[in-house]
Amino acid sequence: MKVFKVVLFLGLIVIATTPSVKANIADFDEVWQKRAQKATETAQKAYEPNPHHVANDLNKKTHKIQNSRKISMQT
């Protein structure tokens, strides 16, 4: 019963403080609105819908780095 009361108390604290965390600061700050807009645009430009292309690109770059290290270690 004691554990239930503690969990209930902590749950009520979380529920009570959740709205104050956001505080609607982003609605009024132009700098953060511009940064959020730029971040969204950058993410949309960088998005690749085909995960196989992303994996292949990563694999090519990884192999290139590994091969360059092997060559430099041999010399």
PQR file with spaces between the fields and no chain letter, atoms N, CA, C, O and H, PARSE charges and radii, in Angstrom:
ATOM       1  N    MET     1       0.824   -1.192    0.000 -0.4000 1.5000
ATOM       2  CA   MET     1       0.000    0.000    0.000 -0.0000 2.0000
ATOM       3  C    MET     1       0.869    1.256    0.000  0.5500 1.7000
ATOM       4  O    MET     1       0.540    2.257   -0.638 -0.5500 1.4000
ATOM       5  N    LYS     2       1.997    1.182    0.737 -0.4000 1.5000
ATOM       6  CA   LYS     2       2.880    2.332    0.818 -0.0000 2.0000
ATOM       7  C    LYS     2       3.509    2.641   -0.546  0.5500 1.7000
ATOM       8  O    LYS     2       3.661    3.802   -0.925 -0.5500 1.4000
ATOM       9  H    LYS     2       2.264    0.370    1.255  0.4000 1.0000
ATOM      10  N    VAL     3       3.870    1.577   -1.275 -0.4000 1.5000
ATOM      11  CA   VAL     3       4.464    1.742   -2.597 -0.0000 2.0000
ATOM      12  C    VAL     3       3.458    2.382   -3.544  0.5500 1.7000
ATOM      13  O    VAL     3       3.814    3.248   -4.343 -0.5500 1.4000
ATOM      14  H    VAL     3       3.746    0.633   -0.967  0.4000 1.0000
ATOM      15  N    PHE     4       2.220    1.959   -3.456 -0.4000 1.5000
ATOM      16  CA   PHE     4       1.171    2.523   -4.304 -0.0000 2.0000
ATOM      17  C    PHE     4       1.028    4.027   -4.068  0.5500 1.7000
ATOM      18  O    PHE     4       0.885    4.791   -5.023 -0.5500 1.4000
ATOM      19  H    PHE     4       1.931    1.255   -2.807  0.4000 1.0000
ATOM      20  N    LYS     5       1.063    4.447   -2.835 -0.4000 1.5000
ATOM      21  CA   LYS     5       0.940    5.866   -2.504 -0.0000 2.0000
ATOM      22  C    LYS     5       2.120    6.670   -3.055  0.5500 1.7000
ATOM      23  O    LYS     5       1.944    7.783   -3.551 -0.5500 1.4000
ATOM      24  H    LYS     5       1.179    3.826   -2.059  0.4000 1.0000
ATOM      25  N    VAL     6       3.316    6.099   -2.963 -0.4000 1.5000
ATOM      26  CA   VAL     6       4.505    6.780   -3.478 -0.0000 2.0000
ATOM      27  C    VAL     6       4.416    6.915   -4.994  0.5500 1.7000
ATOM      28  O    VAL     6       4.694    7.983   -5.540 -0.5500 1.4000
ATOM      29  H    VAL     6       3.459    5.195   -2.561  0.4000 1.0000
ATOM      30  N    VAL     7       4.031    5.839   -5.675 -0.4000 1.5000
ATOM      31  CA   VAL     7       3.905    5.874   -7.128 -0.0000 2.0000
ATOM      32  C    VAL     7       2.819    6.854   -7.549  0.5500 1.7000
ATOM      33  O    VAL     7       2.996    7.605   -8.508 -0.5500 1.4000
ATOM      34  H    VAL     7       3.805    4.972   -5.232  0.4000 1.0000
ATOM      35  N    LEU     8       1.709    6.849   -6.845 -0.4000 1.5000
ATOM      36  CA   LEU     8       0.623    7.782   -7.133 -0.0000 2.0000
ATOM      37  C    LEU     8       1.086    9.224   -6.937  0.5500 1.7000
ATOM      38  O    LEU     8       0.797   10.089   -7.764 -0.5500 1.4000
ATOM      39  H    LEU     8       1.565    6.239   -6.065  0.4000 1.0000
ATOM      40  N    PHE     9       1.797    9.480   -5.858 -0.4000 1.5000
ATOM      41  CA   PHE     9       2.300   10.824   -5.574 -0.0000 2.0000
ATOM      42  C    PHE     9       3.260   11.294   -6.668  0.5500 1.7000
ATOM      43  O    PHE     9       3.148   12.420   -7.153 -0.5500 1.4000
ATOM      44  H    PHE     9       2.032    8.777   -5.186  0.4000 1.0000
ATOM      45  N    LEU    10       4.209   10.424   -7.057 -0.4000 1.5000
ATOM      46  CA   LEU    10       5.156   10.790   -8.108 -0.0000 2.0000
ATOM      47  C    LEU    10       4.446   10.989   -9.448  0.5500 1.7000
ATOM      48  O    LEU    10       4.803   11.884  -10.215 -0.5500 1.4000
ATOM      49  H    LEU    10       4.300    9.509   -6.663  0.4000 1.0000
ATOM      50  N    GLY    11       3.460   10.171   -9.723 -0.4000 1.5000
ATOM      51  CA   GLY    11       2.683   10.331  -10.956 -0.0000 2.0000
ATOM      52  C    GLY    11       1.967   11.667  -10.995  0.5500 1.7000
ATOM      53  O    GLY    11       1.942   12.332  -12.031 -0.5500 1.4000
ATOM      54  H    GLY    11       3.170    9.445   -9.100  0.4000 1.0000
ATOM      55  N    LEU    12       1.388   12.059   -9.877 -0.4000 1.5000
ATOM      56  CA   LEU    12       0.702   13.356   -9.825 -0.0000 2.0000
ATOM      57  C    LEU    12       1.685   14.511  -10.000  0.5500 1.7000
ATOM      58  O    LEU    12       1.350   15.518  -10.624 -0.5500 1.4000
ATOM      59  H    LEU    12       1.408   11.518   -9.036  0.4000 1.0000
ATOM      60  N    ILE    13       2.875   14.377   -9.465 -0.4000 1.5000
ATOM      61  CA   ILE    13       3.888   15.422   -9.640 -0.0000 2.0000
ATOM      62  C    ILE    13       4.260   15.549  -11.120  0.5500 1.7000
ATOM      63  O    ILE    13       4.362   16.659  -11.643 -0.5500 1.4000
ATOM      64  H    ILE    13       3.148   13.559   -8.958  0.4000 1.0000
ATOM      65  N    VAL    14       4.460   14.416  -11.788 -0.4000 1.5000
ATOM      66  CA   VAL    14       4.806   14.449  -13.210 -0.0000 2.0000
ATOM      67  C    VAL    14       3.679   15.076  -14.016  0.5500 1.7000
ATOM      68  O    VAL    14       3.932   15.907  -14.889 -0.5500 1.4000
ATOM      69  H    VAL    14       4.377   13.515  -11.363  0.4000 1.0000
ATOM      70  N    ILE    15       2.454   14.696  -13.741 -0.4000 1.5000
ATOM      71  CA   ILE    15       1.306   15.254  -14.466 -0.0000 2.0000
ATOM      72  C    ILE    15       1.182   16.752  -14.208  0.5500 1.7000
ATOM      73  O    ILE    15       0.855   17.511  -15.121 -0.5500 1.4000
ATOM      74  H    ILE    15       2.248   14.021  -13.032  0.4000 1.0000
ATOM      75  N    ALA    16       1.436   17.178  -12.996 -0.4000 1.5000
ATOM      76  CA   ALA    16       1.297   18.588  -12.656 -0.0000 2.0000
ATOM      77  C    ALA    16       2.393   19.447  -13.282  0.5500 1.7000
ATOM      78  O    ALA    16       2.142   20.604  -13.621 -0.5500 1.4000
ATOM      79  H    ALA    16       1.702   16.562  -12.255  0.4000 1.0000
ATOM      80  N    THR    17       3.595   18.912  -13.440 -0.4000 1.5000
ATOM      81  CA   THR    17       4.702   19.729  -13.943 -0.0000 2.0000
ATOM      82  C    THR    17       4.859   19.655  -15.462  0.5500 1.7000
ATOM      83  O    THR    17       5.591   20.469  -16.026 -0.5500 1.4000
ATOM      84  H    THR    17       3.798   17.973  -13.164  0.4000 1.0000
ATOM      85  N    THR    18       4.217   18.736  -16.132 -0.4000 1.5000
ATOM      86  CA   THR    18       4.370   18.580  -17.575 -0.0000 2.0000
ATOM      87  C    THR    18       4.002   19.841  -18.354  0.5500 1.7000
ATOM      88  O    THR    18       4.772   20.227  -19.233 -0.5500 1.4000
ATOM      89  H    THR    18       3.623   18.075  -15.674  0.4000 1.0000
ATOM      90  N    PRO    19       2.897   20.495  -18.095 -0.5600 1.5000
ATOM      91  CA   PRO    19       2.582   21.703  -18.880  0.2800 2.0000
ATOM      92  C    PRO    19       3.582   22.832  -18.699  0.5500 1.7000
ATOM      93  O    PRO    19       3.788   23.622  -19.620 -0.5500 1.4000
ATOM      94  N    SER    20       4.202   22.924  -17.545 -0.4000 1.5000
ATOM      95  CA   SER    20       5.132   24.022  -17.310 -0.0000 2.0000
ATOM      96  C    SER    20       6.472   23.805  -18.008  0.5500 1.7000
ATOM      97  O    SER    20       7.240   24.754  -18.168 -0.5500 1.4000
ATOM      98  H    SER    20       4.035   22.282  -16.796  0.4000 1.0000
ATOM      99  N    VAL    21       6.762   22.584  -18.423 -0.4000 1.5000
ATOM     100  CA   VAL    21       8.035   22.305  -19.089 -0.0000 2.0000
ATOM     101  C    VAL    21       8.090   22.994  -20.443  0.5500 1.7000
ATOM     102  O    VAL    21       9.118   23.568  -20.801 -0.5500 1.4000
ATOM     103  H    VAL    21       6.138   21.814  -18.293  0.4000 1.0000
ATOM     104  N    LYS    22       7.009   22.945  -21.192 -0.4000 1.5000
ATOM     105  CA   LYS    22       6.993   23.568  -22.519 -0.0000 2.0000
ATOM     106  C    LYS    22       6.998   25.084  -22.414  0.5500 1.7000
ATOM     107  O    LYS    22       7.787   25.738  -23.095 -0.5500 1.4000
ATOM     108  H    LYS    22       6.174   22.479  -20.901  0.4000 1.0000
ATOM     109  N    ALA    23       6.170   25.642  -21.610 -0.4000 1.5000
ATOM     110  CA   ALA    23       6.107   27.071  -21.298 -0.0000 2.0000
ATOM     111  C    ALA    23       5.871   27.968  -22.508  0.5500 1.7000
ATOM     112  O    ALA    23       5.926   29.190  -22.373 -0.5500 1.4000
ATOM     113  H    ALA    23       5.529   25.111  -21.056  0.4000 1.0000
ATOM     114  N    ASN    24       5.612   27.405  -23.678 -0.4000 1.5000
ATOM     115  CA   ASN    24       5.300   28.160  -24.895 -0.0000 2.0000
ATOM     116  C    ASN    24       6.360   29.197  -25.252  0.5500 1.7000
ATOM     117  O    ASN    24       6.037   30.224  -25.850 -0.5500 1.4000
ATOM     118  H    ASN    24       5.567   26.412  -23.788  0.4000 1.0000
ATOM     119  N    ILE    25       7.598   28.950  -24.899 -0.4000 1.5000
ATOM     120  CA   ILE    25       8.669   29.892  -25.208 -0.0000 2.0000
ATOM     121  C    ILE    25       8.902   29.949  -26.713  0.5500 1.7000
ATOM     122  O    ILE    25       9.159   31.022  -27.259 -0.5500 1.4000
ATOM     123  H    ILE    25       7.859   28.117  -24.413  0.4000 1.0000
ATOM     124  N    ALA    26       8.816   28.826  -27.377 -0.4000 1.5000
ATOM     125  CA   ALA    26       9.078   28.785  -28.817 -0.0000 2.0000
ATOM     126  C    ALA    26       8.071   29.594  -29.607  0.5500 1.7000
ATOM     127  O    ALA    26       8.364   30.016  -30.726 -0.5500 1.4000
ATOM     128  H    ALA    26       8.608   27.954  -26.934  0.4000 1.0000
ATOM     129  N    ASP    27       6.891   29.819  -29.053 -0.4000 1.5000
ATOM     130  CA   ASP    27       5.876   30.588  -29.770 -0.0000 2.0000
ATOM     131  C    ASP    27       6.247   32.061  -29.874  0.5500 1.7000
ATOM     132  O    ASP    27       5.741   32.758  -30.753 -0.5500 1.4000
ATOM     133  H    ASP    27       6.653   29.476  -28.144  0.4000 1.0000
ATOM     134  N    PHE    28       7.114   32.544  -29.001 -0.4000 1.5000
ATOM     135  CA   PHE    28       7.407   33.968  -28.957 -0.0000 2.0000
ATOM     136  C    PHE    28       8.822   34.332  -29.394  0.5500 1.7000
ATOM     137  O    PHE    28       9.096   35.500  -29.667 -0.5500 1.4000
ATOM     138  H    PHE    28       7.525   31.977  -28.287  0.4000 1.0000
ATOM     139  N    ASP    29       9.700   33.381  -29.463 -0.4000 1.5000
ATOM     140  CA   ASP    29      11.093   33.673  -29.752 -0.0000 2.0000
ATOM     141  C    ASP    29      11.381   33.481  -31.242  0.5500 1.7000
ATOM     142  O    ASP    29      11.379   32.355  -31.742 -0.5500 1.4000
ATOM     143  H    ASP    29       9.477   32.432  -29.241  0.4000 1.0000
ATOM     144  N    GLU    30      11.627   34.581  -31.942 -0.4000 1.5000
ATOM     145  CA   GLU    30      11.852   34.529  -33.392 -0.0000 2.0000
ATOM     146  C    GLU    30      13.125   33.777  -33.750  0.5500 1.7000
ATOM     147  O    GLU    30      13.162   33.083  -34.766 -0.5500 1.4000
ATOM     148  H    GLU    30      11.629   35.495  -31.537  0.4000 1.0000
ATOM     149  N    VAL    31      14.151   33.900  -32.948 -0.4000 1.5000
ATOM     150  CA   VAL    31      15.425   33.234  -33.235 -0.0000 2.0000
ATOM     151  C    VAL    31      15.234   31.722  -33.284  0.5500 1.7000
ATOM     152  O    VAL    31      15.706   31.062  -34.209 -0.5500 1.4000
ATOM     153  H    VAL    31      14.121   34.463  -32.123  0.4000 1.0000
ATOM     154  N    TRP    32      14.548   31.182  -32.296 -0.4000 1.5000
ATOM     155  CA   TRP    32      14.345   29.738  -32.250 -0.0000 2.0000
ATOM     156  C    TRP    32      13.384   29.281  -33.335  0.5500 1.7000
ATOM     157  O    TRP    32      13.510   28.167  -33.842 -0.5500 1.4000
ATOM     158  H    TRP    32      14.164   31.718  -31.544  0.4000 1.0000
ATOM     159  N    GLN    33      12.437   30.116  -33.693 -0.4000 1.5000
ATOM     160  CA   GLN    33      11.535   29.760  -34.799 -0.0000 2.0000
ATOM     161  C    GLN    33      12.318   29.662  -36.100  0.5500 1.7000
ATOM     162  O    GLN    33      12.103   28.737  -36.884 -0.5500 1.4000
ATOM     163  H    GLN    33      12.334   31.022  -33.281  0.4000 1.0000
ATOM     164  N    LYS    34      13.232   30.611  -36.341 -0.4000 1.5000
ATOM     165  CA   LYS    34      14.046   30.577  -37.555 -0.0000 2.0000
ATOM     166  C    LYS    34      14.983   29.376  -37.553  0.5500 1.7000
ATOM     167  O    LYS    34      15.175   28.735  -38.586 -0.5500 1.4000
ATOM     168  H    LYS    34      13.407   31.362  -35.704  0.4000 1.0000
ATOM     169  N    ARG    35      15.568   29.070  -36.393 -0.4000 1.5000
ATOM     170  CA   ARG    35      16.463   27.913  -36.303 -0.0000 2.0000
ATOM     171  C    ARG    35      15.691   26.612  -36.554  0.5500 1.7000
ATOM     172  O    ARG    35      16.193   25.705  -37.217 -0.5500 1.4000
ATOM     173  H    ARG    35      15.412   29.590  -35.554  0.4000 1.0000
ATOM     174  N    ALA    36      14.487   26.530  -36.027 -0.4000 1.5000
ATOM     175  CA   ALA    36      13.669   25.326  -36.234 -0.0000 2.0000
ATOM     176  C    ALA    36      13.298   25.183  -37.704  0.5500 1.7000
ATOM     177  O    ALA    36      13.304   24.078  -38.246 -0.5500 1.4000
ATOM     178  H    ALA    36      14.079   27.266  -35.488  0.4000 1.0000
ATOM     179  N    GLN    37      12.975   26.295  -38.344 -0.4000 1.5000
ATOM     180  CA   GLN    37      12.621   26.263  -39.764 -0.0000 2.0000
ATOM     181  C    GLN    37      13.826   25.838  -40.601  0.5500 1.7000
ATOM     182  O    GLN    37      13.693   25.014  -41.506 -0.5500 1.4000
ATOM     183  H    GLN    37      12.969   27.193  -37.904  0.4000 1.0000
ATOM     184  N    LYS    38      14.994   26.392  -40.306 -0.4000 1.5000
ATOM     185  CA   LYS    38      16.200   26.022  -41.048 -0.0000 2.0000
ATOM     186  C    LYS    38      16.560   24.558  -40.819  0.5500 1.7000
ATOM     187  O    LYS    38      16.971   23.868  -41.752 -0.5500 1.4000
ATOM     188  H    LYS    38      15.102   27.062  -39.571  0.4000 1.0000
ATOM     189  N    ALA    39      16.410   24.079  -39.587 -0.4000 1.5000
ATOM     190  CA   ALA    39      16.692   22.672  -39.287 -0.0000 2.0000
ATOM     191  C    ALA    39      15.750   21.752  -40.047  0.5500 1.7000
ATOM     192  O    ALA    39      16.165   20.702  -40.539 -0.5500 1.4000
ATOM     193  H    ALA    39      16.076   24.640  -38.829  0.4000 1.0000
ATOM     194  N    THR    40      14.489   22.139  -40.144 -0.4000 1.5000
ATOM     195  CA   THR    40      13.519   21.336  -40.894 -0.0000 2.0000
ATOM     196  C    THR    40      13.877   21.299  -42.367  0.5500 1.7000
ATOM     197  O    THR    40      13.818   20.241  -42.993 -0.5500 1.4000
ATOM     198  H    THR    40      14.151   22.991  -39.744  0.4000 1.0000
ATOM     199  N    GLU    41      14.248   22.444  -42.929 -0.4000 1.5000
ATOM     200  CA   GLU    41      14.627   22.500  -44.350 -0.0000 2.0000
ATOM     201  C    GLU    41      15.876   21.659  -44.614  0.5500 1.7000
ATOM     202  O    GLU    41      15.942   20.939  -45.610 -0.5500 1.4000
ATOM     203  H    GLU    41      14.296   23.304  -42.421  0.4000 1.0000
ATOM     204  N    THR    42      16.855   21.749  -43.730 -0.4000 1.5000
ATOM     205  CA   THR    42      18.087   20.979  -43.894 -0.0000 2.0000
ATOM     206  C    THR    42      17.806   19.479  -43.804  0.5500 1.7000
ATOM     207  O    THR    42      18.361   18.693  -44.572 -0.5500 1.4000
ATOM     208  H    THR    42      16.801   22.334  -42.921  0.4000 1.0000
ATOM     209  N    ALA    43      16.958   19.091  -42.878 -0.4000 1.5000
ATOM     210  CA   ALA    43      16.617   17.675  -42.728 -0.0000 2.0000
ATOM     211  C    ALA    43      15.875   17.164  -43.959  0.5500 1.7000
ATOM     212  O    ALA    43      16.092   16.030  -44.388 -0.5500 1.4000
ATOM     213  H    ALA    43      16.507   19.730  -42.254  0.4000 1.0000
ATOM     214  N    GLN    44      15.004   17.990  -44.528 -0.4000 1.5000
ATOM     215  CA   GLN    44      14.264   17.570  -45.722 -0.0000 2.0000
ATOM     216  C    GLN    44      15.192   17.437  -46.930  0.5500 1.7000
ATOM     217  O    GLN    44      15.005   16.544  -47.756 -0.5500 1.4000
ATOM     218  H    GLN    44      14.828   18.911  -44.180  0.4000 1.0000
ATOM     219  N    LYS    45      16.180   18.306  -47.039 -0.4000 1.5000
ATOM     220  CA   LYS    45      17.133   18.210  -48.148 -0.0000 2.0000
ATOM     221  C    LYS    45      18.012   16.971  -48.013  0.5500 1.7000
ATOM     222  O    LYS    45      18.372   16.349  -49.012 -0.5500 1.4000
ATOM     223  H    LYS    45      16.332   19.032  -46.367  0.4000 1.0000
ATOM     224  N    ALA    46      18.357   16.612  -46.779 -0.4000 1.5000
ATOM     225  CA   ALA    46      19.259   15.482  -46.544 -0.0000 2.0000
ATOM     226  C    ALA    46      18.535   14.140  -46.547  0.5500 1.7000
ATOM     227  O    ALA    46      19.183   13.093  -46.549 -0.5500 1.4000
ATOM     228  H    ALA    46      18.065   17.117  -45.966  0.4000 1.0000
ATOM     229  N    TYR    47      17.232   14.154  -46.546 -0.4000 1.5000
ATOM     230  CA   TYR    47      16.467   12.909  -46.447 -0.0000 2.0000
ATOM     231  C    TYR    47      16.645   12.042  -47.687  0.5500 1.7000
ATOM     232  O    TYR    47      16.510   12.515  -48.815 -0.5500 1.4000
ATOM     233  H    TYR    47      16.706   15.004  -46.545  0.4000 1.0000
ATOM     234  N    GLU    48      16.946   10.781  -47.463 -0.4000 1.5000
ATOM     235  CA   GLU    48      17.045    9.796  -48.550 -0.0000 2.0000
ATOM     236  C    GLU    48      15.986    8.730  -48.288  0.5500 1.7000
ATOM     237  O    GLU    48      16.081    7.998  -47.303 -0.5500 1.4000
ATOM     238  H    GLU    48      17.056   10.398  -46.546  0.4000 1.0000
ATOM     239  N    PRO    49      14.978    8.634  -49.157 -0.5600 1.5000
ATOM     240  CA   PRO    49      13.870    7.709  -48.888  0.2800 2.0000
ATOM     241  C    PRO    49      14.254    6.235  -49.022  0.5500 1.7000
ATOM     242  O    PRO    49      13.555    5.366  -48.501 -0.5500 1.4000
ATOM     243  N    ASN    50      15.358    5.945  -49.716 -0.4000 1.5000
ATOM     244  CA   ASN    50      15.757    4.559  -49.911 -0.0000 2.0000
ATOM     245  C    ASN    50      16.881    4.210  -48.936  0.5500 1.7000
ATOM     246  O    ASN    50      18.003    4.688  -49.103 -0.5500 1.4000
ATOM     247  H    ASN    50      15.926    6.650  -50.139  0.4000 1.0000
ATOM     248  N    PRO    51      16.605    3.389  -47.926 -0.5600 1.5000
ATOM     249  CA   PRO    51      17.631    3.072  -46.925  0.2800 2.0000
ATOM     250  C    PRO    51      18.804    2.278  -47.511  0.5500 1.7000
ATOM     251  O    PRO    51      19.902    2.298  -46.956 -0.5500 1.4000
ATOM     252  N    HIS    52      18.576    1.581  -48.629 -0.4000 1.5000
ATOM     253  CA   HIS    52      19.662    0.822  -49.243 -0.0000 2.0000
ATOM     254  C    HIS    52      20.741    1.759  -49.788  0.5500 1.7000
ATOM     255  O    HIS    52      21.927    1.433  -49.731 -0.5500 1.4000
ATOM     256  H    HIS    52      17.684    1.566  -49.080  0.4000 1.0000
ATOM     257  N    HIS    53      20.345    2.905  -50.309 -0.4000 1.5000
ATOM     258  CA   HIS    53      21.328    3.876  -50.795 -0.0000 2.0000
ATOM     259  C    HIS    53      22.180    4.409  -49.646  0.5500 1.7000
ATOM     260  O    HIS    53      23.389    4.595  -49.787 -0.5500 1.4000
ATOM     261  H    HIS    53      19.382    3.170  -50.356  0.4000 1.0000
ATOM     262  N    VAL    54      21.544    4.647  -48.532 -0.4000 1.5000
ATOM     263  CA   VAL    54      22.264    5.154  -47.360 -0.0000 2.0000
ATOM     264  C    VAL    54      23.261    4.104  -46.872  0.5500 1.7000
ATOM     265  O    VAL    54      24.416    4.422  -46.586 -0.5500 1.4000
ATOM     266  H    VAL    54      20.563    4.496  -48.418  0.4000 1.0000
ATOM     267  N    ALA    55      22.812    2.857  -46.779 -0.4000 1.5000
ATOM     268  CA   ALA    55      23.695    1.782  -46.308 -0.0000 2.0000
ATOM     269  C    ALA    55      24.850    1.562  -47.275  0.5500 1.7000
ATOM     270  O    ALA    55      25.988    1.381  -46.841 -0.5500 1.4000
ATOM     271  H    ALA    55      21.874    2.599  -47.011  0.4000 1.0000
ATOM     272  N    ASN    56      24.579    1.575  -48.579 -0.4000 1.5000
ATOM     273  CA   ASN    56      25.644    1.388  -49.567 -0.0000 2.0000
ATOM     274  C    ASN    56      26.670    2.510  -49.504  0.5500 1.7000
ATOM     275  O    ASN    56      27.872    2.261  -49.597 -0.5500 1.4000
ATOM     276  H    ASN    56      23.655    1.722  -48.932  0.4000 1.0000
ATOM     277  N    ASP    57      26.202    3.737  -49.347 -0.4000 1.5000
ATOM     278  CA   ASP    57      27.109    4.873  -49.251 -0.0000 2.0000
ATOM     279  C    ASP    57      27.996    4.748  -48.011  0.5500 1.7000
ATOM     280  O    ASP    57      29.202    4.988  -48.076 -0.5500 1.4000
ATOM     281  H    ASP    57      25.225    3.938  -49.271  0.4000 1.0000
ATOM     282  N    LEU    58      27.396    4.375  -46.891 -0.4000 1.5000
ATOM     283  CA   LEU    58      28.165    4.195  -45.666 -0.0000 2.0000
ATOM     284  C    LEU    58      29.200    3.077  -45.838  0.5500 1.7000
ATOM     285  O    LEU    58      30.346    3.215  -45.410 -0.5500 1.4000
ATOM     286  H    LEU    58      26.417    4.180  -46.838  0.4000 1.0000
ATOM     287  N    ASN    59      28.794    1.983  -46.459 -0.4000 1.5000
ATOM     288  CA   ASN    59      29.721    0.867  -46.673 -0.0000 2.0000
ATOM     289  C    ASN    59      30.891    1.268  -47.568  0.5500 1.7000
ATOM     290  O    ASN    59      32.035    0.898  -47.301 -0.5500 1.4000
ATOM     291  H    ASN    59      27.863    1.870  -46.807  0.4000 1.0000
ATOM     292  N    LYS    60      30.607    2.024  -48.629 -0.4000 1.5000
ATOM     293  CA   LYS    60      31.677    2.470  -49.531 -0.0000 2.0000
ATOM     294  C    LYS    60      32.685    3.345  -48.787  0.5500 1.7000
ATOM     295  O    LYS    60      33.895    3.175  -48.933 -0.5500 1.4000
ATOM     296  H    LYS    60      29.678    2.325  -48.846  0.4000 1.0000
ATOM     297  N    LYS    61      32.177    4.275  -47.997 -0.4000 1.5000
ATOM     298  CA   LYS    61      33.069    5.170  -47.254 -0.0000 2.0000
ATOM     299  C    LYS    61      33.870    4.406  -46.201  0.5500 1.7000
ATOM     300  O    LYS    61      35.045    4.697  -45.978 -0.5500 1.4000
ATOM     301  H    LYS    61      31.194    4.413  -47.878  0.4000 1.0000
ATOM     302  N    THR    62      33.233    3.433  -45.558 -0.4000 1.5000
ATOM     303  CA   THR    62      33.932    2.633  -44.558 -0.0000 2.0000
ATOM     304  C    THR    62      35.055    1.829  -45.199  0.5500 1.7000
ATOM     305  O    THR    62      36.170    1.792  -44.678 -0.5500 1.4000
ATOM     306  H    THR    62      32.279    3.197  -45.740  0.4000 1.0000
ATOM     307  N    HIS    63      34.766    1.184  -46.328 -0.4000 1.5000
ATOM     308  CA   HIS    63      35.794    0.399  -47.013 -0.0000 2.0000
ATOM     309  C    HIS    63      36.940    1.285  -47.507  0.5500 1.7000
ATOM     310  O    HIS    63      38.105    0.891  -47.467 -0.5500 1.4000
ATOM     311  H    HIS    63      33.860    1.214  -46.751  0.4000 1.0000
ATOM     312  N    LYS    64      36.593    2.478  -47.970 -0.4000 1.5000
ATOM     313  CA   LYS    64      37.620    3.404  -48.446 -0.0000 2.0000
ATOM     314  C    LYS    64      38.578    3.776  -47.305  0.5500 1.7000
ATOM     315  O    LYS    64      39.795    3.796  -47.490 -0.5500 1.4000
ATOM     316  H    LYS    64      35.646    2.799  -48.002  0.4000 1.0000
ATOM     317  N    ILE    65      38.017    4.068  -46.132 -0.4000 1.5000
ATOM     318  CA   ILE    65      38.844    4.432  -44.978 -0.0000 2.0000
ATOM     319  C    ILE    65      39.684    3.242  -44.527  0.5500 1.7000
ATOM     320  O    ILE    65      40.868    3.390  -44.226 -0.5500 1.4000
ATOM     321  H    ILE    65      37.029    4.052  -45.982  0.4000 1.0000
ATOM     322  N    GLN    66      39.068    2.065  -44.480 -0.4000 1.5000
ATOM     323  CA   GLN    66      39.814    0.876  -44.064 -0.0000 2.0000
ATOM     324  C    GLN    66      40.958    0.584  -45.027  0.5500 1.7000
ATOM     325  O    GLN    66      42.059    0.249  -44.591 -0.5500 1.4000
ATOM     326  H    GLN    66      38.106    1.945  -44.724  0.4000 1.0000
ATOM     327  N    ASN    67      40.718    0.704  -46.319 -0.4000 1.5000
ATOM     328  CA   ASN    67      41.768    0.447  -47.303 -0.0000 2.0000
ATOM     329  C    ASN    67      42.887    1.474  -47.201  0.5500 1.7000
ATOM     330  O    ASN    67      44.059    1.127  -47.350 -0.5500 1.4000
ATOM     331  H    ASN    67      39.823    0.976  -46.674  0.4000 1.0000
ATOM     332  N    SER    68      42.542    2.727  -46.950 -0.4000 1.5000
ATOM     333  CA   SER    68      43.578    3.751  -46.829 -0.0000 2.0000
ATOM     334  C    SER    68      44.430    3.518  -45.574  0.5500 1.7000
ATOM     335  O    SER    68      45.625    3.812  -45.579 -0.5500 1.4000
ATOM     336  H    SER    68      41.590    3.009  -46.829  0.4000 1.0000
ATOM     337  N    ARG    69      43.840    3.006  -44.526 -0.4000 1.5000
ATOM     338  CA   ARG    69      44.603    2.723  -43.298 -0.0000 2.0000
ATOM     339  C    ARG    69      45.508    1.514  -43.498  0.5500 1.7000
ATOM     340  O    ARG    69      46.630    1.487  -42.994 -0.5500 1.4000
ATOM     341  H    ARG    69      42.869    2.767  -44.522  0.4000 1.0000
ATOM     342  N    LYS    70      45.028    0.523  -44.225 -0.4000 1.5000
ATOM     343  CA   LYS    70      45.854   -0.655  -44.491 -0.0000 2.0000
ATOM     344  C    LYS    70      47.087   -0.265  -45.292  0.5500 1.7000
ATOM     345  O    LYS    70      48.191   -0.742  -45.026 -0.5500 1.4000
ATOM     346  H    LYS    70      44.116    0.545  -44.634  0.4000 1.0000
ATOM     347  N    ILE    71      46.888    0.613  -46.279 -0.4000 1.5000
ATOM     348  CA   ILE    71      48.014    1.046  -47.132 -0.0000 2.0000
ATOM     349  C    ILE    71      49.000    1.855  -46.300  0.5500 1.7000
ATOM     350  O    ILE    71      50.210    1.669  -46.430 -0.5500 1.4000
ATOM     351  H    ILE    71      45.992    1.001  -46.495  0.4000 1.0000
ATOM     352  N    SER    72      48.508    2.744  -45.454 -0.4000 1.5000
ATOM     353  CA   SER    72      49.416    3.583  -44.648 -0.0000 2.0000
ATOM     354  C    SER    72      50.148    2.757  -43.585  0.5500 1.7000
ATOM     355  O    SER    72      51.257    3.115  -43.188 -0.5500 1.4000
ATOM     356  H    SER    72      47.525    2.895  -45.349  0.4000 1.0000
ATOM     357  N    MET    73      49.548    1.663  -43.121 -0.4000 1.5000
ATOM     358  CA   MET    73      50.221    0.826  -42.120 -0.0000 2.0000
ATOM     359  C    MET    73      51.315   -0.032  -42.772  0.5500 1.7000
ATOM     360  O    MET    73      52.290   -0.398  -42.116 -0.5500 1.4000
ATOM     361  H    MET    73      48.647    1.372  -43.443  0.4000 1.0000
ATOM     362  N    GLN    74      51.152   -0.344  -44.038 -0.4000 1.5000
ATOM     363  CA   GLN    74      52.129   -1.171  -44.722 -0.0000 2.0000
ATOM     364  C    GLN    74      53.394   -0.384  -45.056  0.5500 1.7000
ATOM     365  O    GLN    74      54.478   -0.962  -45.146 -0.5500 1.4000
ATOM     366  H    GLN    74      50.359   -0.047  -44.570  0.4000 1.0000
ATOM     367  N    THR    75      53.265    0.911  -45.238 -0.4000 1.5000
ATOM     368  CA   THR    75      54.427    1.712  -45.598 -0.0000 2.0000
ATOM     369  C    THR    75      55.181    2.213  -44.407  0.5500 1.7000
ATOM     370  O    THR    75      56.188    2.905  -44.560 -0.5500 1.4000
ATOM     371  H    THR    75      52.385    1.381  -45.165  0.4000 1.0000
